[in-house]
Amino acid sequence: MPHTQLKFAALALAYKAKVNEVDPLDVDHLLTEVDTQLPHDHPIFRGVTHFATQYELAAQDAAAVMQLGDDLARLVEGWAVPAPPDHNRKDIHG
């Protein structure tokens, strides 16, 4: 899966978690995909592995799973926003 597909798969998993409809097999499948296709310092890898680890601990707590989904969705949506040009210039951005 290319990175874009992994991002969308992570977003789909996040949305399922937000409504507490996560299938543990989906978590395992995405975790396997990112583990085999991405370096371990990649943000998608880190986000998905964090979600999977926390999901394993909180799978029976609906509120915690929904919060995990919120967190993962926010993270994935943040990857879609590029850094503005010259984002490091103090005279433009303060």
Steps between C-alpha positions, in 0.01 A plus 500: 500500500640844417513762774177664384311172532647446846385848604147429378500160672609668823228761459238231437611319814484826695144565384397148596650555843316831539172307485639199690470262204863382483568147387822373663588332169501844332744625762725197449484531122595869499772442757647226279485726194679792663753270665601342170489811282621793708812580699436499872566872531230591244208701648238263356677203658523677837137612493361159407718309746401739779133451413538120485681483834248722675208320336624169637498649850162674466299277266225445758465871586280664236583856608873430486472341154303800373765735640772294330308537174478876551873520566592289196262693273649833615849366436419371150315818406806695614714308250278634221580863582832598345736741669453851361774634277769675700346368822824571684515872411449718807421813295194330346371264768624675814 
